[in-house]
Amino acid sequence: KSNVWESVEGNPFLKRTEIRLTKAAHLTGTVHSITGEPLADVNIGRDSPPTLSRSDGEFDLYYRMPKDGAAWMLAFTKPGFLPQSVEIQGSTNRLDIVLSPQYRISGRVLAPDGRPVPKFTLAVGDESDSGYRHDRRLDVMDPDGRFSIDVNGPLTNVVSAIAPGYAATHVRVELRRDMPPVELVLKPGLEVTGDLVAPESVRTNLVVSLTARVELAPWR
């Protein structure tokens, strides 16, 4: 768009506007939740005003293709859901996007005597038959032992706290929008370090457990 000032029909105060159109690519698609529910008002891209998905989850996006044909990233955001970015290639003309709900877990980590633990590592993940699998960790320093973390639902169902001098503590949680605070009370423990000798192909899938052993003195 460019403005050209000139006399229009003999009136020098009128402005003639020239609009130059640029060829754009057309991208369509749909956005829904992990339960299959269409999501409306999902913010797509960074244009102003933004492109929003409709009530049926469908959207139409017109964009200017990069001159060099390079791939670019398209962002999908909506409050209450984890943002997602998708790489767009020159041949991409339709997308099916699934957004996962985002929940906030907050609470406190306490020592056995009820005192707050000021420094600890918080881990969130899920529990399976082989043990706990943590997909996110957060180092926390708070004088009151408080924490707050946003997690991806519904996969997260275990919150763990780890601190020097204490055993790791795990608490199962049920994710929902109005979650009450989570309280983790640690028990005395010790830290064990070592080297794991195993083929590289299986190192990420091994479960390491520590079993206490009591050796009794022989009878006299």
C-alpha positions as CSV (number, residue, x, y, z in Angstrom):
1,K,0.0,0.0,0.0
2,S,1.3,3.4,-0.9
3,N,-0.2,6.9,-0.7
4,V,0.2,9.3,-3.7
5,W,-0.8,12.9,-3.2
6,E,-2.1,14.5,-6.3
7,S,-5.1,16.5,-7.6
8,V,-8.2,14.3,-7.9
9,E,-10.9,15.8,-10.1
10,G,-9.2,19.1,-9.7
11,N,-9.3,19.0,-5.9
12,P,-5.7,19.1,-4.5
13,F,-6.8,18.1,-1.0
14,L,-8.0,14.6,-1.9
15,K,-5.7,11.6,-1.6
16,R,-5.5,8.8,-4.0
17,T,-4.5,5.4,-2.4
18,E,-2.7,2.8,-4.4
19,I,-2.9,-0.8,-3.1
20,R,-0.4,-3.3,-4.3
21,L,-1.2,-6.9,-3.7
22,T,1.5,-9.5,-2.9
23,K,1.0,-13.1,-3.8
24,A,0.4,-15.1,-0.6
25,A,0.3,-18.8,0.2
26,H,-2.8,-20.3,1.7
27,L,-2.6,-22.6,4.7
28,T,-5.6,-24.3,6.2
29,G,-6.0,-26.7,9.1
30,T,-7.8,-27.6,12.4
31,V,-6.9,-27.3,16.1
32,H,-8.3,-29.6,18.7
33,S,-7.5,-30.9,22.2
34,I,-6.1,-34.4,23.0
35,T,-9.7,-35.5,23.6
36,G,-10.7,-34.5,20.1
37,E,-12.6,-31.4,21.1
38,P,-12.3,-28.5,18.5
39,L,-10.5,-25.5,20.0
40,A,-11.7,-22.0,19.1
41,D,-9.8,-18.7,19.4
42,V,-6.4,-20.3,19.1
43,N,-3.8,-17.6,18.3
44,I,-2.0,-18.7,15.1
45,G,1.2,-16.9,14.1
46,R,2.3,-13.4,15.0
47,D,0.3,-11.2,12.7
48,S,-1.6,-8.2,14.1
49,P,-4.5,-8.7,14.3
50,P,-3.8,-12.4,14.8
51,T,-5.4,-15.2,12.9
52,L,-7.8,-17.2,15.2
53,S,-9.3,-20.6,14.8
54,R,-13.1,-20.7,14.5
55,S,-15.6,-22.5,16.7
56,D,-15.1,-25.7,14.7
57,G,-11.3,-25.5,15.2
58,E,-10.7,-24.7,11.5
59,F,-8.5,-21.8,10.4
60,D,-7.3,-20.1,7.2
61,L,-4.0,-18.4,7.2
62,Y,-2.6,-16.4,4.3
63,Y,1.1,-15.6,4.5
64,R,4.0,-14.3,2.4
65,M,6.3,-17.1,1.5
66,P,10.0,-16.5,2.3
67,K,12.0,-15.3,-0.8
68,D,14.6,-18.1,-0.4
69,G,11.9,-20.8,0.1
70,A,13.3,-21.5,3.6
71,A,11.2,-23.3,6.2
72,W,9.8,-21.2,9.1
73,M,8.1,-21.8,12.4
74,L,4.4,-21.2,13.0
75,A,3.2,-20.9,16.6
76,F,-0.2,-22.0,18.1
77,T,-1.1,-20.5,21.5
78,K,-4.2,-20.6,23.7
79,P,-4.5,-19.8,27.5
80,G,-4.7,-23.0,29.5
81,F,-2.8,-25.1,26.9
82,L,0.9,-25.7,26.1
83,P,2.1,-23.7,23.1
84,Q,3.1,-25.6,20.1
85,S,5.4,-24.6,17.2
86,V,5.3,-26.3,13.8
87,E,7.8,-26.1,11.0
88,I,6.3,-25.0,7.7
89,Q,7.8,-26.1,4.4
90,G,7.0,-24.7,1.0
91,S,4.8,-27.7,0.2
92,T,2.7,-27.5,3.4
93,N,-0.9,-26.6,2.8
94,R,-2.8,-28.2,5.7
95,L,-2.1,-28.9,9.3
96,D,-3.9,-30.9,12.1
97,I,-2.7,-29.5,15.4
98,V,-3.3,-31.1,18.8
99,L,-2.8,-29.0,21.9
100,S,-2.3,-30.5,25.3
101,P,-3.8,-28.9,28.4
102,Q,-1.5,-27.1,30.8
103,Y,-1.9,-27.4,34.6
104,R,-0.1,-25.6,37.4
105,I,1.0,-27.6,40.4
106,S,2.0,-25.6,43.5
107,G,2.8,-26.5,47.1
108,R,5.5,-26.9,49.7
109,V,8.4,-29.2,50.6
110,L,8.8,-29.8,54.3
111,A,11.3,-31.6,56.6
112,P,10.2,-34.4,58.9
113,D,9.8,-31.8,61.8
114,G,7.6,-29.5,59.6
115,R,10.3,-27.0,58.8
116,P,10.4,-25.8,55.2
117,V,13.2,-27.1,53.0
118,P,14.7,-24.1,51.3
119,K,16.6,-25.8,48.6
120,F,15.5,-28.9,46.6
121,T,14.9,-30.3,43.2
122,L,11.4,-30.8,42.0
123,A,10.6,-33.5,39.4
124,V,7.4,-34.2,37.6
125,G,6.5,-37.2,35.5
126,D,4.5,-40.4,35.6
127,E,4.6,-43.8,37.3
128,S,4.8,-47.1,35.5
129,D,5.4,-50.8,36.5
130,S,9.2,-50.1,36.1
131,G,9.3,-47.1,38.4
132,Y,9.1,-43.3,38.1
133,R,9.9,-41.5,34.9
134,H,10.6,-37.8,35.3
135,D,10.4,-35.7,32.1
136,R,11.0,-32.3,33.8
137,R,13.1,-31.1,36.7
138,L,13.2,-27.7,38.4
139,D,15.8,-26.5,40.9
140,V,14.0,-24.5,43.6
141,M,15.4,-22.1,46.2
142,D,12.7,-20.7,48.5
143,P,13.0,-19.9,52.2
144,D,9.4,-21.2,52.7
145,G,9.9,-24.3,50.7
146,R,7.2,-23.2,48.2
147,F,7.1,-24.2,44.5
148,S,5.0,-23.7,41.4
149,I,5.4,-25.5,38.1
150,D,3.4,-25.7,34.9
151,V,3.0,-29.3,33.6
152,N,1.6,-31.1,30.6
153,G,-1.6,-33.1,31.2
154,P,-2.8,-35.7,31.4
155,L,0.6,-37.5,31.4
156,T,1.9,-36.0,34.7
157,N,0.7,-37.9,37.7
158,V,3.7,-37.9,40.1
159,V,5.5,-35.0,41.8
160,S,8.9,-35.8,43.4
161,A,11.1,-33.8,45.7
162,I,14.9,-34.5,46.1
163,A,17.1,-32.6,48.6
164,P,20.5,-33.3,50.2
165,G,20.2,-35.4,53.4
166,Y,16.7,-36.6,52.6
167,A,15.3,-39.6,50.7
168,A,13.4,-38.8,47.5
169,T,9.7,-38.4,48.1
170,H,7.0,-39.0,45.6
171,V,3.4,-37.9,45.7
172,R,0.6,-38.9,43.2
173,V,-1.5,-36.1,42.0
174,E,-4.8,-35.8,40.0
175,L,-4.5,-32.9,37.6
176,R,-7.4,-30.5,37.4
177,R,-7.9,-26.8,37.1
178,D,-8.6,-26.2,40.8
179,M,-5.9,-28.3,42.3
180,P,-5.2,-27.9,46.0
181,P,-1.6,-27.3,47.1
182,V,0.6,-30.3,47.2
183,E,2.6,-31.0,50.4
184,L,5.7,-33.2,50.3
185,V,7.2,-34.2,53.6
186,L,10.7,-35.6,53.2
187,K,12.3,-38.4,55.2
188,P,15.9,-38.7,56.3
189,G,18.1,-40.3,53.8
190,L,21.5,-40.3,52.2
191,E,22.9,-39.8,48.7
192,V,24.5,-42.7,46.8
193,T,26.7,-42.0,43.8
194,G,28.4,-44.4,41.4
195,D,29.1,-45.5,37.9
196,L,26.7,-47.6,35.8
197,V,28.5,-50.1,33.6
198,A,26.1,-51.2,30.8
199,P,25.9,-51.2,27.0
200,E,25.1,-47.7,25.7
201,S,22.0,-49.0,23.9
202,V,20.2,-49.8,27.2
203,R,21.5,-47.1,29.6
204,T,18.4,-44.9,29.2
205,N,16.0,-47.7,30.0
206,L,17.6,-49.2,33.1
207,V,15.9,-49.0,36.6
208,V,18.4,-48.7,39.5
209,S,17.2,-49.5,42.9
210,L,18.9,-49.5,46.3
211,T,18.1,-52.3,48.8
212,A,19.0,-51.9,52.5
213,R,21.0,-54.8,53.9
214,V,21.5,-55.5,57.6
215,E,24.4,-57.7,58.6
216,L,24.0,-59.4,61.9
217,A,27.0,-60.3,64.1
218,P,27.4,-64.1,64.6
219,W,26.1,-65.6,67.8
220,R,28.6,-66.1,70.5
